[in-house]
Amino acid sequence: MVVKPGPQAAWRADKMGKSTIFESSRLLVGLNAFEPGQSHALHAHAGMDKLYHVLEGDGLFLLEGRELPMTAGDLLVAPDGVPHGVSNTSRARLLVLVVLAPAPAHAR
C-alpha cells in the first residue's frame, strides 16, 4: 500500500494531533502533528522502540536528557525505556512520522 502521509495528519489547535496510518500486533505507524508551540512531554515506552522521522518543519527532540534540533529528513530512534519528547519551537507546523514496535497494545 502506498500512502501519502501529509493528508493523513490530524492538526489540532489545542494539542498535538495523532493519527494512525497502519497498525498490526508487530508495528504501529502514525503521525504526530504539531502546531507552533505545541509539544509532547517527556515520556518512555516499556517494551517498545520508537522511531521519529521528521517529514515537515523542524523542532527540538528530547532524548535521554539531551536536546536535539531536528529538521525535515532527520531520523531519531528512542530505544525501549529511554525517555523522549518533542517540542515544536518554530513558527511553522511540524509533522513527524512515528513508528512503534511492537504496537502499544502488544508491548510486554
N, CA, C and O atoms as a Tinker XYZ file with bonds, in Angstrom:
   432  protein
     1  N      0.843000   -1.169000    0.000000    73     2
     2  CA     0.000000    0.000000    0.000000    64     1     3
     3  C      0.892000    1.238000    0.000000    63     2     4     5
     4  O      1.814000    1.337000    0.810000    81     3
     5  N      0.634000    2.157000   -0.877000    73     3     6
     6  CA     1.363000    3.425000   -0.936000    64     5     7
     7  C      0.521000    4.484000   -0.246000    63     6     8     9
     8  O     -0.666000    4.633000   -0.535000    81     7
     9  N      1.148000    5.223000    0.675000    73     7    10
    10  CA     0.441000    6.234000    1.455000    64     9    11
    11  C      1.177000    7.561000    1.351000    63    10    12    13
    12  O      2.403000    7.602000    1.460000    81    11
    13  N      0.453000    8.625000    1.146000    73    11    14
    14  CA     0.997000    9.972000    1.241000    64    13    15
    15  C      0.660000   10.455000    2.644000    63    14    16    17
    16  O     -0.506000   10.727000    2.930000    81    15
    17  N      1.658000   10.571000    3.538000    73    15    18
    18  CA     1.375000   10.864000    4.941000    64    17    19
    19  C      0.696000   12.214000    5.194000    63    18    20    21
    20  O     -0.210000   12.296000    6.023000    81    19
    21  N      1.112000   13.262000    4.502000    73    19    22
    22  CA     0.607000   14.606000    4.771000    64    21    23
    23  C     -0.900000   14.718000    4.916000    63    22    24    25
    24  O     -1.368000   15.287000    5.902000    81    23
    25  N     -1.679000   14.198000    3.978000    73    23    26
    26  CA    -3.136000   14.297000    4.087000    64    25    27
    27  C     -3.726000   13.503000    5.260000    63    26    28    29
    28  O     -4.881000   13.718000    5.627000    81    27
    29  N     -2.951000   12.592000    5.849000    73    27    30
    30  CA    -3.422000   11.796000    6.983000    64    29    31
    31  C     -3.260000   12.533000    8.319000    63    30    32    33
    32  O     -3.776000   12.079000    9.340000    81    31
    33  N     -2.553000   13.659000    8.318000    73    31    34
    34  CA    -2.264000   14.388000    9.559000    64    33    35
    35  C     -3.538000   14.937000   10.185000    63    34    36    37
    36  O     -4.450000   15.383000    9.489000    81    35
    37  N     -3.582000   14.895000   11.521000    73    35    38
    38  CA    -4.712000   15.435000   12.301000    64    37    39
    39  C     -4.213000   16.665000   13.053000    63    38    40    41
    40  O     -3.710000   16.561000   14.172000    81    39
    41  N     -4.358000   17.827000   12.428000    73    39    42
    42  CA    -3.907000   19.076000   13.047000    64    41    43
    43  C     -4.946000   19.548000   14.053000    63    42    44    45
    44  O     -6.139000   19.571000   13.748000    81    43
    45  N     -4.504000   19.926000   15.251000    73    43    46
    46  CA    -5.404000   20.400000   16.304000    64    45    47
    47  C     -4.857000   21.697000   16.891000    63    46    48    49
    48  O     -3.646000   21.864000   17.034000    81    47
    49  N     -5.750000   22.596000   17.224000    73    47    50
    50  CA    -5.337000   23.862000   17.824000    64    49    51
    51  C     -4.996000   23.700000   19.305000    63    50    52    53
    52  O     -4.170000   24.449000   19.826000    81    51
    53  N     -5.616000   22.741000   19.990000    73    51    54
    54  CA    -5.465000   22.625000   21.445000    64    53    55
    55  C     -4.308000   21.746000   21.899000    63    54    56    57
    56  O     -3.794000   21.946000   22.999000    81    55
    57  N     -3.878000   20.776000   21.086000    73    55    58
    58  CA    -2.768000   19.895000   21.456000    64    57    59
    59  C     -2.261000   19.157000   20.220000    63    58    60    61
    60  O     -2.856000   19.229000   19.145000    81    59
    61  N     -1.149000   18.449000   20.400000    73    59    62
    62  CA    -0.581000   17.669000   19.309000    64    61    63
    63  C     -1.636000   16.730000   18.731000    63    62    64    65
    64  O     -2.363000   16.072000   19.475000    81    63
    65  N     -1.715000   16.671000   17.413000    73    63    66
    66  CA    -2.641000   15.756000   16.752000    64    65    67
    67  C     -1.969000   14.423000   16.473000    63    66    68    69
    68  O     -0.791000   14.377000   16.120000    81    67
    69  N     -2.725000   13.331000   16.634000    73    67    70
    70  CA    -2.208000   11.987000   16.364000    64    69    71
    71  C     -3.119000   11.287000   15.374000    63    70    72    73
    72  O     -4.342000   11.398000   15.457000    81    71
    73  N     -2.528000   10.577000   14.452000    73    71    74
    74  CA    -3.311000    9.742000   13.542000    64    73    75
    75  C     -2.529000    8.467000   13.266000    63    74    76    77
    76  O     -1.298000    8.467000   13.258000    81    75
    77  N     -3.256000    7.385000   13.041000    73    75    78
    78  CA    -2.640000    6.089000   12.764000    64    77    79
    79  C     -2.760000    5.785000   11.281000    63    78    80    81
    80  O     -3.845000    5.863000   10.705000    81    79
    81  N     -1.644000    5.439000   10.673000    73    79    82
    82  CA    -1.609000    5.076000    9.255000    64    81    83
    83  C     -1.731000    3.559000    9.102000    63    82    84    85
    84  O     -2.422000    3.071000    8.207000    81    83
    85  N     -1.053000    2.821000    9.984000    73    83    86
    86  CA    -1.074000    1.352000    9.917000    64    85    87
    87  C     -0.844000    0.806000   11.318000    63    86    88    89
    88  O     -0.072000    1.371000   12.093000    81    87
    89  N     -1.526000   -0.311000   11.645000    73    87    90
    90  CA    -1.293000   -0.965000   12.926000    64    89    91
    91  C     -1.489000   -2.465000   12.797000    63    90    92    93
    92  O     -2.461000   -2.936000   12.207000    81    91
    93  N     -0.540000   -3.205000   13.362000    73    91    94
    94  CA    -0.646000   -4.662000   13.490000    64    93    95
    95  C     -0.127000   -5.010000   14.876000    63    94    96    97
    96  O      0.203000   -4.115000   15.653000    81    95
    97  N     -0.049000   -6.281000   15.194000    73    95    98
    98  CA     0.477000   -6.681000   16.502000    64    97    99
    99  C      1.977000   -6.398000   16.618000    63    98   100   101
   100  O      2.516000   -6.340000   17.723000    81    99
   101  N      2.640000   -6.225000   15.491000    73    99   102
   102  CA     4.077000   -6.025000   15.479000    64   101   103
   103  C      4.510000   -4.577000   15.306000    63   102   104   105
   104  O      5.644000   -4.228000   15.633000    81   103
   105  N      3.612000   -3.720000   14.791000    73   103   106
   106  CA     4.050000   -2.397000   14.349000    64   105   107
   107  C      2.912000   -1.398000   14.373000    63   106   108   109
   108  O      1.780000   -1.722000   14.012000    81   107
   109  N      3.219000   -0.168000   14.803000    73   107   110
   110  CA     2.277000    0.940000   14.659000    64   109   111
   111  C      2.994000    2.049000   13.905000    63   110   112   113
   112  O      4.097000    2.445000   14.282000    81   111
   113  N      2.373000    2.551000   12.841000    73   111   114
   114  CA     2.897000    3.671000   12.071000    64   113   115
   115  C      1.880000    4.792000   12.174000    63   114   116   117
   116  O      0.708000    4.616000   11.842000    81   115
   117  N      2.335000    5.935000   12.632000    73   115   118
   118  CA     1.409000    7.047000   12.808000    64   117   119
   119  C      2.066000    8.374000   12.521000    63   118   120   121
   120  O      3.234000    8.452000   12.139000    81   119
   121  N      1.282000    9.416000   12.716000    73   119   122
   122  CA     1.758000   10.787000   12.526000    64   121   123
   123  C      1.504000   11.582000   13.787000    63   122   124   125
   124  O      0.448000   11.457000   14.406000    81   123
   125  N      2.473000   12.403000   14.170000    73   123   126
   126  CA     2.290000   13.395000   15.205000    64   125   127
   127  C      2.375000   14.760000   14.530000    63   126   128   129
   128  O      3.373000   15.085000   13.887000    81   127
   129  N      1.318000   15.553000   14.683000    73   127   130
   130  CA     1.224000   16.854000   14.024000    64   129   131
   131  C      1.253000   17.957000   15.081000    63   130   132   133
   132  O      0.379000   18.017000   15.945000    81   131
   133  N      2.248000   18.817000   15.011000    73   131   134
   134  CA     2.460000   19.874000   15.990000    64   133   135
   135  C      2.287000   21.248000   15.361000    63   134   136   137
   136  O      2.990000   21.595000   14.412000    81   135
   137  N      1.368000   22.015000   15.879000    73   135   138
   138  CA     1.287000   23.421000   15.511000    64   137   139
   139  C      2.425000   24.140000   16.245000    63   138   140   141
   140  O      2.978000   23.584000   17.193000    81   139
   141  N      2.787000   25.351000   15.836000    73   139   142
   142  CA     3.842000   26.082000   16.539000    64   141   143
   143  C      3.557000   26.163000   18.042000    63   142   144   145
   144  O      2.440000   26.470000   18.458000    81   143
   145  N      4.576000   25.886000   18.838000    73   143   146
   146  CA     4.458000   25.961000   20.285000    64   145   147
   147  C      3.953000   24.699000   20.969000    63   146   148   149
   148  O      4.028000   24.604000   22.194000    81   147
   149  N      3.446000   23.738000   20.226000    73   147   150
   150  CA     2.938000   22.501000   20.839000    64   149   151
   151  C      4.086000   21.539000   21.132000    63   150   152   153
   152  O      5.149000   21.603000   20.515000    81   151
   153  N      3.840000   20.643000   22.095000    73   151   154
   154  CA     4.873000   19.676000   22.445000    64   153   155
   155  C      4.250000   18.365000   22.904000    63   154   156   157
   156  O      3.050000   18.284000   23.166000    81   155
   157  N      5.077000   17.360000   22.995000    73   155   158
   158  CA     4.712000   16.060000   23.550000    64   157   159
   159  C      5.694000   15.835000   24.687000    63   158   160   161
   160  O      6.893000   15.682000   24.455000    81   159
   161  N      5.189000   15.813000   25.917000    73   159   162
   162  CA     6.026000   15.773000   27.110000    64   161   163
   163  C      6.949000   14.563000   27.131000    63   162   164   165
   164  O      6.690000   13.541000   26.495000    81   163
   165  N      8.023000   14.710000   27.875000    73   163   166
   166  CA     8.977000   13.637000   28.063000    64   165   167
   167  C      8.261000   12.406000   28.626000    63   166   168   169
   168  O      7.523000   12.500000   29.607000    81   167
   169  N      8.487000   11.256000   27.994000    73   167   170
   170  CA     7.851000   10.006000   28.388000    64   169   171
   171  C      8.700000    8.847000   27.877000    63   170   172   173
   172  O      9.645000    9.059000   27.117000    81   171
   173  N      8.373000    7.635000   28.284000    73   171   174
   174  CA     9.098000    6.450000   27.818000    64   173   175
   175  C      8.094000    5.334000   27.569000    63   174   176   177
   176  O      6.991000    5.345000   28.116000    81   175
   177  N      8.477000    4.382000   26.751000    73   175   178
   178  CA     7.633000    3.233000   26.442000    64   177   179
   179  C      8.348000    1.962000   26.903000    63   178   180   181
   180  O      9.446000    1.663000   26.436000    81   179
   181  N      7.738000    1.231000   27.800000    73   179   182
   182  CA     8.315000   -0.037000   28.252000    64   181   183
   183  C      8.036000   -1.111000   27.207000    63   182   184   185
   184  O      6.888000   -1.308000   26.808000    81   183
   185  N      9.067000   -1.794000   26.770000    73   183   186
   186  CA     8.900000   -2.895000   25.838000    64   185   187
   187  C      8.713000   -2.489000   24.389000    63   186   188   189
   188  O      8.373000   -3.331000   23.557000    81   187
   189  N      8.931000   -1.194000   24.058000    73   187   190
   190  CA     8.758000   -0.722000   22.679000    64   189   191
   191  C      9.915000    0.175000   22.271000    63   190   192   193
   192  O     10.421000    0.953000   23.080000    81   191
   193  N     10.327000    0.068000   21.033000    73   191   194
   194  CA    11.241000    1.026000   20.425000    64   193   195
   195  C     10.397000    2.005000   19.623000    63   194   196   197
   196  O      9.350000    1.641000   19.086000    81   195
   197  N     10.865000    3.270000   19.544000    73   195   198
   198  CA    10.121000    4.294000   18.808000    64   197   199
   199  C     11.068000    5.007000   17.856000    63   198   200   201
   200  O     12.181000    5.381000   18.224000    81   199
   201  N     10.612000    5.185000   16.643000    73   199   202
   202  CA    11.370000    5.885000   15.622000    64   201   203
   203  C     10.613000    7.149000   15.250000    63   202   204   205
   204  O      9.406000    7.099000   15.010000    81   203
   205  N     11.304000    8.281000   15.200000    73   203   206
   206  CA    10.748000    9.546000   14.725000    64   205   207
   207  C     11.420000    9.894000   13.399000    63   206   208   209
   208  O     12.645000    9.834000   13.294000    81   207
   209  N     10.641000   10.252000   12.397000    73   207   210
   210  CA    11.174000   10.739000   11.120000    64   209   211
   211  C     10.463000   12.047000   10.807000    63   210   212   213
   212  O      9.250000   12.068000   10.603000    81   211
   213  N     11.223000   13.138000   10.769000    73   211   214
   214  CA    10.628000   14.458000   10.520000    64   213   215
   215  C     10.293000   14.576000    9.034000    63   214   216   217
   216  O     11.173000   14.488000    8.178000    81   215
   217  N      9.003000   14.777000    8.743000    73   215   218
   218  CA     8.556000   14.921000    7.357000    64   217   219
   219  C      8.528000   16.385000    6.925000    63   218   220   221
   220  O      8.921000   16.718000    5.807000    81   219
   221  N      8.058000   17.255000    7.821000    73   219   222
   222  CA     7.946000   18.689000    7.518000    64   221   223
   223  C      8.297000   19.492000    8.761000    63   222   224   225
   224  O      7.964000   19.105000    9.882000    81   223
   225  N      8.972000   20.612000    8.549000    73   223   226
   226  CA     9.250000   21.530000    9.640000    64   225   227
   227  C     10.486000   21.155000   10.427000    63   226   228   229
   228  O     11.299000   20.339000    9.993000    81   227
   229  N     10.613000   21.769000   11.597000    73   227   230
   230  CA    11.731000   21.460000   12.480000    64   229   231
   231  C     11.311000   21.687000   13.924000    63   230   232   233
   232  O     10.367000   22.423000   14.208000    81   231
   233  N     12.030000   21.040000   14.821000    73   231   234
   234  CA    11.700000   21.142000   16.230000    64   233   235
   235  C     12.834000   20.642000   17.093000    63   234   236   237
   236  O     13.918000   20.316000   16.608000    81   235
   237  N     12.561000   20.589000   18.384000    73   235   238
   238  CA    13.539000   20.153000   19.358000    64   237   239
   239  C     13.093000   18.808000   19.914000    63   238   240   241
   240  O     12.000000   18.693000   20.468000    81   239
   241  N     13.931000   17.798000   19.769000    73   239   242
   242  CA    13.619000   16.456000   20.236000    64   241   243
   243  C     14.452000   16.179000   21.481000    63   242   244   245
   244  O     15.640000   16.497000   21.538000    81   243
   245  N     13.810000   15.587000   22.464000    73   243   246
   246  CA    14.467000   15.285000   23.732000    64   245   247
   247  C     14.740000   13.788000   23.783000    63   246   248   249
   248  O     13.861000   12.980000   23.484000    81   247
   249  N     15.954000   13.423000   24.160000    73   247   250
   250  CA    16.318000   12.016000   24.253000    64   249   251
   251  C     17.375000   11.858000   25.329000    63   250   252   253
   252  O     18.472000   12.403000   25.212000    81   251
   253  N     17.052000   11.122000   26.369000    73   251   254
   254  CA    18.000000   10.832000   27.455000    64   253   255
   255  C     18.661000   12.090000   28.002000    63   254   256   257
   256  O     19.875000   12.108000   28.202000    81   255
   257  N     17.882000   13.143000   28.248000    73   255   258
   258  CA    18.424000   14.363000   28.827000    64   257   259
   259  C     19.105000   15.287000   27.836000    63   258   260   261
   260  O     19.603000   16.345000   28.222000    81   259
   261  N     19.136000   14.910000   26.575000    73   259   262
   262  CA    19.736000   15.761000   25.542000    64   261   263
   263  C     18.647000   16.445000   24.738000    63   262   264   265
   264  O     17.568000   15.883000   24.549000    81   263
   265  N     18.919000   17.661000   24.261000    73   263   266
   266  CA    18.022000   18.386000   23.353000    64   265   267
   267  C     18.653000   18.344000   21.972000    63   266   268   269
   268  O     19.768000   18.828000   21.775000    81   267
   269  N     17.932000   17.761000   21.013000    73   267   270
   270  CA    18.473000   17.545000   19.675000    64   269   271
   271  C     17.621000   18.276000   18.640000    63   270   272   273
   272  O     16.487000   17.867000   18.389000    81   271
   273  N     18.139000   19.352000   18.029000    73   271   274
   274  CA    17.392000   20.012000   16.961000    64   273   275
   275  C     17.297000   19.067000   15.762000    63   274   276   277
   276  O     18.283000   18.446000   15.365000    81   275
   277  N     16.096000   18.972000   15.196000    73   275   278
   278  CA    15.888000   18.133000   14.021000    64   277   279
   279  C     15.062000   18.885000   12.997000    63   278   280   281
   280  O     14.253000   19.746000   13.345000    81   279
   281  N     15.270000   18.558000   11.741000    73   279   282
   282  CA    14.560000   19.186000   10.638000    64   281   283
   283  C     14.125000   18.128000    9.635000    63   282   284   285
   284  O     14.502000   16.964000    9.761000    81   283
   285  N     13.345000   18.515000    8.652000    73   283   286
   286  CA    12.810000   17.581000    7.662000    64   285   287
   287  C     13.914000   16.681000    7.106000    63   286   288   289
   288  O     14.964000   17.151000    6.666000    81   287
   289  N     13.644000   15.368000    7.140000    73   287   290
   290  CA    14.588000   14.376000    6.658000    64   289   291
   291  C     15.362000   13.690000    7.763000    63   290   292   293
   292  O     15.937000   12.623000    7.545000    81   291
   293  N     15.387000   14.292000    8.962000    73   291   294
   294  CA    16.127000   13.696000   10.081000    64   293   295
   295  C     15.338000   12.557000   10.717000    63   294   296   297
   296  O     14.109000   12.526000   10.675000    81   295
   297  N     16.080000   11.624000   11.306000    73   295   298
   298  CA    15.505000   10.443000   11.931000    64   297   299
   299  C     16.144000   10.243000   13.305000    63   298   300   301
   300  O     17.344000   10.459000   13.476000    81   299
   301  N     15.340000    9.833000   14.273000    73   299   302
   302  CA    15.814000    9.596000   15.629000    64   301   303
   303  C     15.162000    8.327000   16.159000    63   302   304   305
   304  O     13.979000    8.086000   15.916000    81   303
   305  N     15.928000    7.514000   16.882000    73   303   306
   306  CA    15.387000    6.309000   17.490000    64   305   307
   307  C     15.461000    6.449000   19.009000    63   306   308   309
   308  O     16.510000    6.781000   19.560000    81   307
   309  N     14.332000    6.191000   19.683000    73   307   310
   310  CA    14.266000    6.137000   21.143000    64   309   311
   311  C     14.078000    4.667000   21.509000    63   310   312   313
   312  O     12.982000    4.128000   21.358000    81   311
   313  N     15.140000    4.014000   21.992000    73   311   314
   314  CA    15.025000    2.598000   22.347000    64   313   315
   315  C     14.104000    2.362000   23.538000    63   314   316   317
   316  O     13.766000    3.291000   24.272000    81   315
   317  N     13.716000    1.144000   23.710000    73   315   318
   318  CA    12.884000    0.669000   24.812000    64   317   319
   319  C     13.271000    1.324000   26.135000    63   318   320   321
   320  O     14.414000    1.208000   26.578000    81   319
   321  N     12.321000    2.011000   26.765000    73   319   322
   322  CA    12.515000    2.576000   28.088000    64   321   323
   323  C     13.263000    3.890000   28.168000    63   322   324   325
   324  O     13.385000    4.447000   29.259000    81   323
   325  N     13.769000    4.411000   27.062000    73   323   326
   326  CA    14.535000    5.656000   27.073000    64   325   327
   327  C     13.572000    6.849000   26.985000    63   326   328   329
   328  O     12.762000    6.913000   26.061000    81   327
   329  N     13.648000    7.798000   27.940000    73   327   330
   330  CA    12.767000    8.971000   27.907000    64   329   331
   331  C     12.994000    9.815000   26.651000    63   330   332   333
   332  O     14.127000   10.049000   26.232000    81   331
   333  N     11.876000   10.266000   26.065000    73   331   334
   334  CA    11.936000   11.069000   24.844000    64   333   335
   335  C     10.726000   12.005000   24.790000    63   334   336   337
   336  O      9.726000   11.774000   25.470000    81   335
   337  N     10.821000   13.052000   23.984000    73   335   338
   338  CA     9.738000   14.007000   23.807000    64   337   339
   339  C     10.030000   14.905000   22.623000    63   338   340   341
   340  O     11.103000   14.828000   22.026000    81   339
   341  N      9.065000   15.764000   22.282000    73   339   342
   342  CA     9.189000   16.630000   21.111000    64   341   343
   343  C      8.578000   17.983000   21.433000    63   342   344   345
   344  O      7.551000   18.066000   22.106000    81   343
   345  N      9.220000   19.054000   20.944000    73   343   346
   346  CA     8.656000   20.400000   21.028000    64   345   347
   347  C      8.791000   21.072000   19.682000    63   346   348   349
   348  O      9.856000   21.040000   19.066000    81   347
   349  N      7.707000   21.683000   19.222000    73   347   350
   350  CA     7.781000   22.483000   18.007000    64   349   351
   351  C      8.146000   23.895000   18.436000    63   350   352   353
   352  O      7.291000   24.665000   18.874000    81   351
   353  N      9.409000   24.221000   18.309000    73   351   354
   354  CA     9.931000   25.516000   18.719000    64   353   355
   355  C      9.941000   26.521000   17.576000    63   354   356   357
   356  O     10.421000   27.642000   17.744000    81   355
   357  N      9.423000   26.139000   16.434000    73   355   358
   358  CA     9.434000   27.023000   15.262000    64   357   359
   359  C      8.093000   27.750000   15.113000    63   358   360   361
   360  O      7.178000   27.575000   15.918000    81   359
   361  N      8.006000   28.554000   14.083000    73   359   362
   362  CA     6.770000   29.292000   13.784000    64   361   363
   363  C      5.942000   28.605000   12.701000    63   362   364   365
   364  O      4.923000   29.130000   12.251000    81   363
   365  N      6.402000   27.414000   12.289000    73   363   366
   366  CA     5.706000   26.654000   11.247000    64   365   367
   367  C      5.264000   25.308000   11.831000    63   366   368   369
   368  O      5.681000   24.927000   12.925000    81   367
   369  N      4.438000   24.618000   11.107000    73   367   370
   370  CA     3.989000   23.294000   11.537000    64   369   371
   371  C      5.133000   22.285000   11.497000    63   370   372   373
   372  O      6.074000   22.411000   10.713000    81   371
   373  N      5.024000   21.278000   12.369000    73   371   374
   374  CA     5.987000   20.184000   12.437000    64   373   375
   375  C      5.210000   18.879000   12.272000    63   374   376   377
   376  O      4.303000   18.592000   13.053000    81   375
   377  N      5.563000   18.095000   11.264000    73   375   378
   378  CA     4.904000   16.816000   11.016000    64   377   379
   379  C      5.932000   15.695000   11.133000    63   378   380   381
   380  O      6.956000   15.701000   10.451000    81   379
   381  N      5.639000   14.727000   12.018000    73   379   382
   382  CA     6.582000   13.668000   12.324000    64   381   383
   383  C      5.932000   12.304000   12.110000    63   382   384   385
   384  O      4.866000   12.022000   12.659000    81   383
   385  N      6.578000   11.465000   11.312000    73   383   386
   386  CA     6.171000   10.073000   11.163000    64   385   387
   387  C      6.731000    9.313000   12.358000    63   386   388   389
   388  O      7.911000    9.445000   12.683000    81   387
   389  N      5.890000    8.522000   13.010000    73   387   390
   390  CA     6.272000    7.789000   14.210000    64   389   391
   391  C      6.046000    6.298000   13.967000    63   390   392   393
   392  O      5.006000    5.896000   13.444000    81   391
   393  N      7.026000    5.485000   14.351000    73   391   394
   394  CA     6.919000    4.038000   14.231000    64   393   395
   395  C      7.202000    3.434000   15.613000    63   394   396   397
   396  O      8.244000    3.702000   16.211000    81   395
   397  N      6.274000    2.625000   16.108000    73   395   398
   398  CA     6.444000    1.923000   17.389000    64   397   399
   399  C      6.433000    0.424000   17.126000    63   398   400   401
   400  O      5.572000   -0.093000   16.414000    81   399
   401  N      7.416000   -0.267000   17.721000    73   399   402
   402  CA     7.461000   -1.727000   17.575000    64   401   403
   403  C      7.859000   -2.347000   18.904000    63   402   404   405
   404  O      8.854000   -1.941000   19.504000    81   403
   405  N      7.096000   -3.323000   19.369000    73   403   406
   406  CA     5.798000   -3.735000   18.830000    64   405   407
   407  C      4.740000   -2.654000   19.066000    63   406   408   409
   408  O      4.986000   -1.684000   19.783000    81   407
   409  N      3.578000   -2.827000   18.465000    73   407   410
   410  CA     2.486000   -1.874000   18.633000    64   409   411
   411  C      2.123000   -1.783000   20.119000    63   410   412   413
   412  O      2.248000   -2.780000   20.831000    81   411
   413  N      1.674000   -0.610000   20.613000    73   411   414
   414  CA     1.421000   -0.412000   22.037000    64   413   415
   415  C      0.552000   -1.467000   22.719000    63   414   416   417
   416  O      0.858000   -1.845000   23.850000    81   415
   417  N     -0.474000   -1.940000   22.116000    73   415   418
   418  CA    -1.351000   -2.922000   22.750000    64   417   419
   419  C     -0.652000   -4.263000   22.945000    63   418   420   421
   420  O     -1.109000   -5.108000   23.715000    81   419
   421  N      0.463000   -4.448000   22.237000    73   419   422
   422  CA     1.131000   -5.738000   22.271000    64   421   423
   423  C      2.489000   -5.690000   22.963000    63   422   424   425
   424  O      3.241000   -6.664000   22.930000    81   423
   425  N      2.804000   -4.559000   23.587000    73   423   426
   426  CA     4.083000   -4.465000   24.300000    64   425   427
   427  C      4.028000   -5.303000   25.569000    63   426   428   429
   428  O      2.950000   -5.569000   26.100000    81   427
   429  N      5.155000   -5.703000   26.034000    73   427   430
   430  CA     5.193000   -6.538000   27.246000    64   429   431
   431  C      4.790000   -5.773000   28.475000    63   430   432
   432  O      4.770000   -6.331000   29.572000    81   431
